[in-house]
Structure formats: structure tokens, C-alpha cells
């Protein structure tokens, strides 16, 4: 690159003493051509670097997807141990569950309880709330009674079931059902206050503003120093004006 610049500089210095306008024009044209080639070479070099970076990023993403698929497969494989199978046989409810736009297809795949929860959690993590809510709903209906007795994480499952149902935008009844069960059966759960908050929001979405106001009042009185109250307090003044007249 430096050699090219030196050559151009020498030509510019020699040009005034060269005879003939045509010669000067020819030299200037060649200079422009050389400059153009150099600019194009720099641009191509930059493009190559960008493409190499993109290829590296795509390879990383592919490796991450492969690792995630392997992880999910391992989780599914673990559900076939004898202890879990015995629990399923004791828990399956005879009644069929009808779902609108059924994404579970339990009658075909015969999911175990752990598979239903695992898929529900994965779909919720990926923000596929409709599918997640369906898998959690089927789990609660078919295996909830047994899980309440034997699974120490059942409150967590109920909480995820309620939140995913709310976020689906189409299953506020499910959300109210799951979260009400959590707050009644697990008053000491770490998810209790969060469940109260989402329950109130689901009731509001269903048009039950009075029930929502009761939730807001409960947080104002009992849980003023919590993050949940910081969220609900934004609604407080409006509801006070409506219900305290």
C-alpha cells in the first residue's frame, strides 16, 4: 500500500514537466484506476472479515442448539425409570381432557407426568405460552392429586401453570384455577405472593375488578415492603376512587 502511494506521489511531481496534455490525462486516468482497485481491495477485505465473523457466530449457535437438544433428550430419557412409571400407573385419570387447538395429544403420546412438566417448562422458557399452558393443564388434571402428595415442587408447577395460562391470553380461567389452588394449599410457599399477584391480574382480565381490588388491598395492608406491592400500587389510587365512594 505504501509503495502504491509513493508511486502516485512521484507521478504527481513529474507531471508538470511532462510534455503534452494527453500524457498528463493518461497518467491521471491510470492513477484513478489504481486508486479504485485499492479501494475495492480494502472493501473486499472488510467483507471477508464480516463473513468470517458471521460463519463463526452461526457455528456457535448450531453448537448451542445441539447441546440443548441433547439436554432435552436426556431429561426425557430419565422419565422411564421404574419409580416414575409406578407413579404414573397409580395417577392416570380415566376421564379424557378436551382442548381447543390441542397441542398435547395425550391420547396419542401417553405422556408421563414428568414429560408433561418438562415440555411445559421448556415451552414456557421459549415463551410459547399457549403450548406450555396446555401441557401444565393436562398435568394438573391427570396427575395433580398424586403430585400434591408426593412432589415437593408441586407449588412451583402450579405457579408456572398459572402464569403460562395468563400469558397465553386465552386461559384466564385456568390461571385462576391453578393459582387459587396454590394459595389455598400452599400458604407458606415461596410462590405464594407471586401467585396472589398473578391471580389478581387474571381476575382483572376476566372483568372481576372487585376481586382484583381485594388483592390490591391485601398487599397494601400485609405486604407493603414487597416488589409485588410496587407493581400493584400503581393501580391503587384508581381503585380507591371507584370502590371507596
Backbone torsions as a table, in degrees:
resi	resn	phi	psi	omega
1	UNK	NA	-43.6	178.9
2	UNK	-63.7	-38.7	179.4
3	UNK	-61.3	-39.3	178.8
4	UNK	-64.6	-40.9	-179.9
5	UNK	-65.8	-37.7	178.3
6	UNK	-64.4	-42.6	179.7
7	UNK	-60.7	-43.1	179.9
8	UNK	-63.8	-41.9	-179.5
9	UNK	-62.3	-43.5	179.7
10	UNK	-61.8	-42.6	-179.9
11	UNK	-63.2	-39.9	179.8
12	UNK	-65.5	-34.7	179.3
13	UNK	-72.8	-34.4	-176.7
14	UNK	-79.4	-27.0	-173.7
15	UNK	-51.8	-43.3	-177.1
16	UNK	-60.8	-25.6	-176.2
17	UNK	-96.6	-4.0	178.1
18	UNK	-76.8	144.2	-179.5
19	UNK	-91.2	138.8	173.4
20	UNK	96.7	128.9	179.0
21	UNK	-68.1	-33.3	-179.2
22	UNK	-62.5	-41.5	179.3
23	UNK	-62.3	-43.5	179.6
24	UNK	-61.7	-42.5	-179.7
25	UNK	-65.7	-39.9	179.2
26	UNK	-62.4	-42.5	179.4
27	UNK	-63.9	-43.9	179.6
28	UNK	-62.1	-38.2	178.9
29	UNK	-64.8	-42.3	178.8
30	UNK	-65.1	-36.4	177.1
31	UNK	-61.0	-44.4	179.8
32	UNK	-62.4	-40.8	-179.8
33	UNK	-63.3	-45.3	178.8
34	UNK	-60.8	-45.0	178.8
35	UNK	-60.5	-41.8	-179.2
36	UNK	-62.0	-43.4	178.1
37	UNK	-62.7	-40.5	-179.4
38	UNK	-66.3	-41.0	177.7
39	UNK	-63.2	-43.8	178.8
40	UNK	-62.8	-39.3	178.7
41	UNK	-62.7	-41.2	177.5
42	UNK	-64.1	-42.8	179.4
43	UNK	-62.6	-43.2	179.1
44	UNK	-63.7	-37.9	178.4
45	UNK	-63.0	-42.5	178.3
46	UNK	-64.8	-41.5	179.3
47	UNK	-62.1	-40.7	178.9
48	UNK	-61.9	-41.0	178.5
49	UNK	-63.2	-42.0	178.6
50	UNK	-61.9	-45.0	-178.7
51	UNK	-63.8	-39.8	178.1
52	UNK	-63.0	-39.2	178.2
53	UNK	-64.5	-42.9	179.1
54	UNK	-63.4	-40.6	178.3
55	UNK	-61.9	-43.4	178.6
56	UNK	-61.6	-41.4	179.7
57	UNK	-65.4	-41.7	179.1
58	UNK	-64.8	-39.0	177.6
59	UNK	-63.8	-40.0	177.3
60	UNK	-63.0	-44.4	179.4
61	UNK	-62.5	-39.4	178.9
62	UNK	-63.4	-43.0	178.7
63	UNK	-63.6	-38.8	178.9
64	UNK	-64.7	-41.7	178.6
65	UNK	-64.5	-41.5	178.6
66	UNK	-63.3	-41.0	178.7
67	UNK	-63.9	-41.0	179.7
68	UNK	-65.4	-42.1	178.4
69	UNK	-61.8	-41.1	178.0
70	UNK	-62.9	-41.0	179.4
71	UNK	-62.3	-46.0	-180.0
72	UNK	-64.6	-37.6	179.0
73	UNK	-64.5	-40.1	178.2
74	UNK	-63.2	-42.1	179.6
75	UNK	-61.6	-40.7	179.8
76	UNK	-68.5	-39.4	-178.3
77	UNK	-64.3	-32.5	-177.2
78	UNK	-66.9	-16.6	-175.5
79	UNK	-78.9	-2.0	-175.9
80	UNK	-94.6	4.7	179.9
81	UNK	-68.2	156.6	-169.8
82	UNK	-62.1	-35.9	-177.9
83	UNK	-62.2	-43.6	-178.8
84	UNK	-70.3	-36.0	179.2
85	UNK	-63.1	-42.0	178.2
86	UNK	-60.6	-39.5	-179.5
87	UNK	-65.0	-38.0	-179.6
88	UNK	-64.5	-44.6	-176.0
89	UNK	-63.0	-30.2	-179.7
90	UNK	-82.5	-12.3	-169.1
91	UNK	-111.3	-18.3	-171.6
92	UNK	-63.3	126.7	178.7
93	UNK	-86.8	141.4	-177.6
94	UNK	-71.2	-28.6	-175.7
95	UNK	-69.0	139.7	176.9
96	UNK	-84.6	151.4	-179.7
97	UNK	-111.8	122.2	179.1
98	UNK	-95.2	128.0	-179.9
99	UNK	-124.0	137.4	171.9
100	UNK	-72.2	132.3	-176.7
101	UNK	53.1	54.7	-172.9
102	UNK	-60.1	116.1	177.2
103	UNK	-106.0	-0.4	-179.2
104	UNK	-92.3	-46.8	-179.8
105	UNK	52.9	53.0	-176.3
106	UNK	-62.1	-33.7	-178.6
107	UNK	-64.0	-23.5	-179.9
108	UNK	-93.5	-48.8	-171.0
109	UNK	-90.5	-17.9	177.5
110	UNK	50.4	52.1	-177.3
111	UNK	-58.9	145.9	168.5
112	UNK	-79.7	167.9	-179.6
113	UNK	-62.4	-41.3	-178.4
114	UNK	-67.6	-33.8	176.6
115	UNK	-67.0	-41.1	178.3
116	UNK	-60.4	-45.3	-179.1
117	UNK	-67.5	-44.1	-178.4
118	UNK	-60.7	-44.8	179.5
119	UNK	-68.1	-39.8	177.9
120	UNK	-59.6	-44.4	179.7
121	UNK	-65.7	-40.4	179.5
122	UNK	-64.6	-45.4	-179.7
123	UNK	-66.8	-34.7	177.3
124	UNK	-67.2	-41.4	177.8
125	UNK	-60.6	-34.7	179.2
126	UNK	-87.5	7.5	177.6
127	UNK	65.2	23.6	172.4
128	UNK	-90.7	73.0	-167.3
129	UNK	-68.2	-32.5	179.1
130	UNK	-63.1	-49.0	180.0
131	UNK	-66.2	-43.0	179.2
132	UNK	-59.1	-45.8	-177.5
133	UNK	-63.1	-35.5	178.8
134	UNK	-67.0	-44.1	179.9
135	UNK	-64.7	-42.1	177.8
136	UNK	-65.8	-40.0	-179.0
137	UNK	-61.6	-45.2	179.2
138	UNK	-64.7	-39.9	177.7
139	UNK	-59.0	-49.3	-177.7
140	UNK	-61.6	-41.6	-177.2
141	UNK	-69.1	-40.4	-174.4
142	UNK	-90.0	-34.5	-172.2
143	UNK	-124.8	2.4	-174.4
144	UNK	-61.7	-41.1	-177.3
145	UNK	-62.1	-43.5	178.9
146	UNK	-70.9	-40.0	-178.8
147	UNK	-63.4	-35.3	179.4
148	UNK	-60.8	-33.1	-178.9
149	UNK	-84.3	-32.0	-168.6
150	UNK	-117.6	-17.2	-174.8
151	UNK	-104.6	112.7	-179.0
152	UNK	-68.5	-12.1	-179.8
153	UNK	-102.3	15.7	-177.2
154	UNK	-63.1	-32.9	177.9
155	UNK	-63.1	-37.4	177.8
156	UNK	-64.5	-39.9	179.3
157	UNK	-65.9	-43.1	178.0
158	UNK	-61.1	-40.4	-179.9
159	UNK	-63.7	-46.7	178.7
160	UNK	-63.6	-37.6	178.0
161	UNK	-62.0	-43.3	-179.4
162	UNK	-67.6	-44.2	-178.3
163	UNK	-66.8	-44.5	-179.6
164	UNK	-65.0	-36.8	177.2
165	UNK	-64.2	-42.3	177.3
166	UNK	-62.8	-48.1	-176.0
167	UNK	-68.1	-20.8	177.6
168	UNK	-64.0	-24.8	-179.1
169	UNK	77.6	4.6	-174.6
170	UNK	-135.6	-1.5	-174.2
171	UNK	-134.3	52.6	179.8
172	UNK	-66.1	-30.1	176.4
173	UNK	-62.8	-43.2	177.7
174	UNK	-61.8	-43.9	-179.0
175	UNK	-58.7	-46.0	179.7
176	UNK	-62.9	-41.4	-180.0
177	UNK	-63.0	-50.2	-177.7
178	UNK	-65.1	-45.5	-174.5
179	UNK	-73.7	-32.2	174.5
180	UNK	-64.5	-42.6	177.2
181	UNK	-60.5	-42.1	-179.7
182	UNK	-61.9	-48.3	-175.6
183	UNK	-69.0	-28.6	-179.5
184	UNK	-82.0	-38.8	-173.4
185	UNK	-94.9	-17.7	-177.2
186	UNK	-132.6	64.2	-176.7
187	UNK	-65.5	-19.8	179.3
188	UNK	-100.3	9.6	-178.1
189	UNK	-67.8	148.4	174.0
190	UNK	-65.0	-17.9	-178.4
191	UNK	-95.9	3.7	-172.6
192	UNK	-59.6	-54.1	-176.8
193	UNK	-65.0	-40.4	177.5
194	UNK	-61.7	-39.4	178.3
195	UNK	-64.3	-39.9	177.1
196	UNK	-59.7	-43.5	-179.3
197	UNK	-62.7	-51.2	-178.9
198	UNK	-66.6	-33.3	176.8
199	UNK	-62.1	-45.8	177.8
200	UNK	-61.0	-40.9	179.7
201	UNK	-65.5	-38.7	178.2
202	UNK	-65.5	-40.4	177.5
203	UNK	-64.0	-37.6	177.2
204	UNK	-63.7	-42.8	178.8
205	UNK	-62.5	-30.9	178.3
206	UNK	-81.1	-2.7	178.2
207	UNK	92.2	4.0	-179.9
208	UNK	-90.0	78.5	-176.2
209	UNK	-69.8	-30.6	179.7
210	UNK	-66.4	-40.6	177.5
211	UNK	-64.6	-39.2	178.3
212	UNK	-64.6	-40.0	179.2
213	UNK	-62.6	-37.3	177.8
214	UNK	-62.5	-38.0	177.1
215	UNK	-64.4	-43.7	179.1
216	UNK	-61.0	-43.7	179.1
217	UNK	-64.0	-39.8	178.9
218	UNK	-61.6	-42.6	178.4
219	UNK	-68.1	-36.4	-179.8
220	UNK	-63.6	-38.2	-176.8
221	UNK	-82.7	-43.0	-171.0
222	UNK	-99.6	-29.9	-168.6
223	UNK	-130.3	45.8	-175.1
224	UNK	-67.1	-24.2	-177.3
225	UNK	-98.1	27.8	-178.0
226	UNK	-112.7	160.8	177.7
227	UNK	-67.0	-29.9	179.1
228	UNK	-64.1	-39.8	179.0
229	UNK	-65.1	-34.7	178.3
230	UNK	-59.5	-34.1	177.6
231	UNK	-74.0	-48.3	-175.0
232	UNK	-72.3	-27.7	-176.9
233	UNK	-61.4	-23.0	178.4
234	UNK	-64.1	-23.6	-179.6
235	UNK	-95.7	-10.1	-165.8
236	UNK	-61.7	-50.7	-175.0
237	UNK	-60.5	-41.2	179.5
238	UNK	-61.0	-41.7	-178.5
239	UNK	-75.7	-30.6	175.7
240	UNK	-61.4	-45.8	-179.1
241	UNK	-60.7	-34.8	-176.6
242	UNK	-80.4	-41.3	-170.9
243	UNK	-101.6	-10.0	-177.9
244	UNK	-101.4	4.5	-179.5
245	UNK	-71.5	NA	NA
